[in-house]
Amino acid sequence: DNVIVGSHEGKLCWFDMDLSSQPYRKLKCHKKDITDVAFHPAYPLFASCSDDCIAYVFHGKVYSDLNQNPLIVPLEKLQGHTSTNGRGVMDCTFHPRQPWLFTAGADSVIKLYCH
């Protein structure tokens, strides 16, 4: 019932399809194009990555009570990739069981962020 979309303007939009066809929340967190967004399969986490060489991790919780709005809390700003030909972090994905984020950059580096 919830969808997160990244845009070429660096905006992250959270849609709650039960509430409206308009975004529930818009976050302007990146300065360049968002290249990927990912949900964690087990934890209430999602991430976005961008050509600005930054990946953000958010806590996103949806409540079973439909009168209570979803909760979005920024947790981490992850930096470490370098820009190559104007491209930054190309892809991000979570580990299936651990709260770890993998990122792949245009600099031909794959990074693992674990806390």
Buried (B, 14 or more C-beta within 10 A) or exposed (E): EBEBEBEEEBBBBBBBEEBEEEBBBEBEBBEBBBBBBBBBEEBBBBBBBBBBBBBBBBBBEBEEEEEEEBEBEEBBEBEBBEBBEEBBBBBBBBBEEEBBBBBBBBBEEEBEBEE
